[in-house]
Amino acid sequence: MGNLRPVLIMGLVFLAYMMWVEWQKDYGPAPQQAPVPAVSDSPQPGAADIPVLTGQEGSVADLPQVETPPLPGQSGTDSAGDRTERQLVNVRTDVLDVKIDLVGGTVVSAVLRDYPVVLDQPEVKVELLQESGNHKFIAQSGLLSGLEAPNHTSLYSAERKEYSLGEGAGELRVPLSWVSEDGLRVTKTFVFRPGRYDIGVLHEVENRSAGNWTGSGYLQLQRTVPGDEDSGGFTNPERYSFFGIGFYNPEDKFEKLDFDDVASDPYQKTTTQGWLAMIQHYFFAAWIPTGEEQSTFTTQAISGDGWPRYIARNVSPTRTVAPGQGTAFESTLYLGPKLQDVIPDIAPGLEYTVNYGIFTVFSKPLYWLLSKIHDVVGNWGWAIVILTILIKAAFFKLTEAQYRSTARMRKLQPRIEQLKERYGDDRQRMSQAMMEMYKKEKVNPLGGCLPILVQI
């Protein structure tokens, strides 16, 4: 038996390198961006972030890119650039406080009522979506067509400006309406449910015009990404875990994309049953199209005044609606924490937003066991202690073998020293003599190392 020490050393070096790579991803220095002016608190949306219509196979169709519509009196196509007064719809559930801008029906704020920013200030809650400051993060959706259709710059109307999910209610529906001059009617409805962070979003199209209407639906998340230091001089906490865009489809599974890579290497994939998300440390937002249709997922980077804006987008196939007929574009918007026992039931693969990297095969079962222990003891500290004891118990035989091998090696140490004195610089003969001694004494020189490697 040859000397296995080089093999062990190479294995340990490779393991250390892989751990260093993963550590750099989560805790390494974040890339510095050149300082630029802060984003305005009232940014004006335009055509730059409106997608072009895509066809059934994901290629660009003959229909032109939608431009920001002008202001035709009181028509439903009023643009944000012509508004002087903010019009927000406030929605309150037991877990969410949401603000919806009537321009585009855009979700511009989402406060997570059960999650304080810091424990000693429980009244200050996490605001996952926000439309102002350096950390602008909004959820947009709309329709695309060569004819009139409401996109995220179009003005909707609402029956009320305040909605609240009553105690005992099964759901809360918040409808927004848009009507074109030629008779196209669109109702955009948000559906909230108690205890849920997933929101149903439904675009219902009624064609009351004299001709066919052809169009497509799109969903997109948009956010700015400031540098490593925010405006207050504090280090951005998101750098300590994956902070970026995630895409999922059944073929490729989960794919991560850093914001820095969007401009140089934009993403594009046409698939079914996929979803997109923007992920940060403990929380994420995701658009989940409903249905079996093939749709196209893309990214876009927009630079200009202020911090760069990044967009993750889904565009559905085009549909044709005859006069007097209708259709509906359905989707789900998730705004909340990475609840590992909840999110797998919302969409296939959504649990991948909790990303363990190369150690997933170990980490997911360990987390499952940790959560079950927590369900029993009700304390995460004691759950960790008990899990550690269970791991040590599971590896007891390996640890026992390690100690036994170490003791045998200690007994052979005087004979090893004699071999060193006898053969001096003749390392080959000394190695052969040591292997013969190990074989005769039935000692494995790696017996004390392999158990440690397995536990690491």
N, C-alpha and C positions, 0 to 999 in steps of 0.2 A: 504493500500500500504506500503510494507516494505521499509526500508532505502536503497536507490539505490546508496548511496555514495560509498560503497565497490566495486560495479560493475563498476562504473565510474573509480575508482582508478585502478582497475585491467585492464580495457581497456586502460587507459593512459600508465600504466606500460608496457603492451604488445606492444603498438605502439612505445614507446620509445626504447624498446629492439630491435624491428625489424629495426628501423632506425639506431640504434647503430651497428647492424650486417652489414647492407648495407654500413654504413660509414667505418667500419673496412675493408671491401672488397676493397674499393676504396682509402682510405686515411690512413689506419692503417699501422704499421711498416711492411716493406717488410722483408721476411726471409733473413738472412745473409748467404752468401755462403763463404766457406773457400777460401782464396786467392789462385789462381793458376796462372801459367804463361799465358801471353796473347796469343791469337791465332796468328799463323804465317800468314803473309800477303800472302803466297802462299801455302795454304794447299793442300796436295795431296789426291785426292779422291781415294777410294779403294772399295773393295767388301763389307765392313761393312755396308754401307748405301744403297746397292742395294737390292731390295726386291726379295723374291722368287716368282716364278710363281704360281698364284692361279687358281683353276679350276672354273667351272661354278657355284659351290655352295660355293665358297670362301675357300675351303680346299686346302692344299698344294698339288700340282700335282706331278707326278713322275719325272718331269723334274728337273735337278739339279739346285742349286743356281748358278747364273751367276758370274763368277770371272772376275777380271780386266783383259782384254785381253792383250796379249803381242804385241810387235811392229814387225809386219811382213813387213818390208820395207816401202813402201808407201801405204799400204792397208788402207782401211777406218776404221780399228779397232785399229789405233794407240792410245795408252793410254796416259793420262795426265802425268803420272809419267815419261814418256820418252821424254817429250817436253822440249825444252830449250828456246823457243820463244813464247810469248803470241800472240794469234791470235784472235782478237776481231772484231765483226761486230757492227758498230755504227749506230743506227737508231734514227732519229729525226722527231718528229711530232710537231703539235702546242701545245701539252700538255705534251709530254713525251720526255726524252732523255734516250734511252735504249742501253745497251751494252750486246751483246750476245757472249759468248765464243764458239768458234768452237769445243772445246772439249765438247761433249754432247749436243750442242745447248742450253747451260744453260744460263738463264738470270741472269747476275751477277751484274747489276747495273740498277736502274730505278730512274731517277731524275724527280720530279714533277715540271714542269716549272712555274706553276701558284702559287706555294706555297713556300714563303720564310720561312726559319727557324725562323727568328725574323723579325719584321716589319721594324726595323731601319737598317737592312742590306738586302735589297731586292734582291741583286745579289747572295746571298747564298741560294740556293734552298734545299728543303727537298729531301734527297736521301733515298727512301724507301728500295730499295735493294742495298746491297753492299757486296763485297766478302772479304774484308780485315778488320783488326782491331777487336775490342771486339764485334762489333755488326754485325757480318757476317750474311747475310740474302739473300738467293738465291732461284731461282725457277728452278727445274730440271724436266726432263721428258725423257722418252725413251721407248724401247721395251725390252721384256724378252722372251727368247726362249732357248730350248736345243740346237738349231742350232745357227748360227751366227746372231746377231741382234745388232743394235746400242743402247747402254745404255748411261748414262750420263758421262761415261769415254771414249766414242768412239769419234774419230776425224771426223768431217764433213768437207766439202769443200763449199766455197761460191764463187759466181761470182764476187761480189764486197765486199769491206770492209766498204763502206759508203752508207747509204740510207737516203733519206729525202722525207717526204710527201709534194708534191708540192701543191701550192695554187689552190684550186678548184678541187683537185683530190678526188675521192670517197674512195679510199683505197690504201694501200701500201703493197705489198707482198714481203717478204724476204725469199727466198728459200735456204735451205741448203741441200747438197747431201751426201749420203753415199752409197758405193757399196762394197759388199763382193766379195771374190775370186770365190765363186761358183755361182754368178749371182743374188743374192738378192739386190735389189735397194730400198733405202728408201729416200724419200724427206720430209724433215721437214720444213714446211712453217709457218711463222709468218705473220698474217694479221692485219695491223694497219688501223684505220679509224680516220678521223679528229674529234677533240673534244672528243674522247673516251679514257677511261682508260682500257677498256676490249680489250684484244688481242686474236684473233683467233689463235689456234695452231693445225696444221694438220700433222699427220704422215701418208704418203701415201706409202704403201708397194707394190712393184711389184716383183713377184716371177718369175725370169727368169732362175731358176735352174731346174734340172731334177726331183726333188722330191717335195713332199708337204712341206710347211713351216708352223709350228705351233708356235704361239706366243701370247703375251699379251702386253698391253700398261700400263704404270704407270705414275703418276703425283705426284710430291712431293715438299713441301716447307721445307727448312732446314735453321735453324738459331741457333746461339749461344745466350746464355742468361747470361750476366755477372751479378755480384752482384749488390747490391743497389747503390754502388758508382762506377762510371765509371773510366776510366784511368785518366781523368782530375780532379777527385775529386768532381765532381758535382753530385747531387742526380739524379738518373735515373728518368726522367719525366714520364715514362710509369707506375710507381707505383700508380699514381693518378687516373687511370681508369683500366678497365679490360685489362690485358696483357697476352695473351695466345693463345690457339688453339680453334677454333670453328668448329663444324660439324653440318650439317643440313641434315635431310631427312624428307619426308612427314609424316612418322609415329610418330617419336619422336620429330619433330620440331628441335629447336636449342639447342645444347648441348655445354657447355663451359668446357674446361679442362685447369687447370693451368699447366704451364711448370713443376713445382715441382712435380706434380702427374704423369707425363708420365712414369718415371722409375718404380715407385711402382705399378701403376695401368694403364697399357697401354690400349688404346682404340681399339676396333675392332667391326665393324658393316658391314654387307652385305646388301645393299639396292639399290634401283633405285632412280634416280632424286635427288641425294644428291650432296653436295659440301663440301670442306674443306677450312679453312682459318686460317691465323695467324693474330691476331688482336692487334692493339695498340691504342693509344689515339684517334687520328683523322683519321688514315689511316689503310689500311689493304691490304693484298695480299690473293688471293683466286684462287684455281683451281676448275673449274666447268666442269665435264665430260658432254659430249653431247650425247644424245640418251636415250633409254629406257632400256638398258641392266643393269642387276644387277652387281654391282662392290663392291669391299671390301675396306673399309676405316680403316686405322690403324695408330698408332703412334709408334715411336721408339726413345729411348734415347741412345746416344753414348757418352761414357766418354773416357778420355785419356788425351793427352797433351792439355793444354789450357782449356777454358771454355767448359762445356758440350754442345753437339749439340743435338737439338731436331728436329724430322722429323714428319711431317703429310703427309700421303700418301694415294693415291687411286690406286688400281690395277684392271684393267678391266678383263672380262672373256677372256679365250683363244679363238683364232680363227685359223682355218686351211685354208691355201691358196694353191690351186692347182697350178701346173706349168702353166705358161702363164696367171695366174689370179692375181688379186690385191685386196687390202682392204685398208680402211682408218680409223685411230683412231682420232676422233675429240674432241676438248676441248676448253675451254676459260680460259684465265689467266687474272685476274683483279688485277691491281696495281694502287691504287689511294686512294682518300679521300672517306669518308662516306657520299656521296651525297644522301640524303634520297629521293629526287625526281627522281633519276636516277637509283640507284642500284636495286629497285624492278623489273624493266623491264629487267634486265640482267639475273636473275635466281630467281625462287621462293624462298622466305625466306631470300634473301640476305640482306634485310633491318634489319634482326635481329643482324647484326654486330654492329648496334647501339643499345646497350642493356641497357634498363632502369631498369632492375631488377624487383622487386615486384611491382613497381609503373608504369609498362608499360601501364596499362589500363587508367591511368590518363595522363601520360607524352606524349604518342603518340598523342592524340587529342590536348593537349595543344601546342605541337610543331607544329602540322599542322596549328592551328590557329595563332600561332606566325609567322610562315613563310608567311601566307597569309597577315597578317598585314604588314610584312616587304616588301612584293611585292608592297604594296600601298605606304608606307611612305619612303621606301628605306634606313632606318636607324635602326639598331638593338636596339640601346638605346631607341629610341622613340617607337619602336615596343614593347619592354618590359614594358614601362610605360603604353601604351594603353592596353596591355593585363592585367596588374594589375588592371587598372580601370574597365575593362570589368568583371573580376572575382569578384571584390567588388560589382559591379552592379548586377551580377547574384546571389550573396549571400545577397542582400540587405534585403530581407524578413527575412532571418535567423538572420542577424545582428540586425534588428529591434526587433525581438522576444527576442534576447539575452539582449538588453538594457532594454526592457520592464520587463523581468523577473528579471533582476538585480535591477531595481527600486522597484519592489514589495518586493523583499527580503530585501532591505534596510529599507522599511517601517515596515517590520515585525521584524526587529532586536531587538527593545526594548522588544517586547513580548517574543522573544526567550531568552533574558537575564533573564526575569522574570521566565520562565520555568526552566532555569538552577538553579536559586536561590531556587525555590520551591522544585525541586526534587533532587537537590544535586548530590549524587553519584549513584542514581538509574537511570542508563542509559536506561534501558528498558522502564520504565514508561515515561521518558523524550522523548524518540524516538516516543512512541505511541502518546503522547500529541502533538508533533511537526507535525506528519503526519496528525492528526486530524485537526490541525490548517491550514496546507497547503491545505487539501481537502476543508475545509470550505471557505478559502479565494481564492480557485482556483489558487493556485500558484504551479508551477512545479519546484522543487529545482534543477533539471538538465537543466532547460530551458536556463540558462546562459552559460552552459558548452558544450552542444551538438553542437551548431553552431560552436564553436571554434574547436571541434574535427573533424567535417566534413570538415572544411576549411584546417586544418592541413593535 
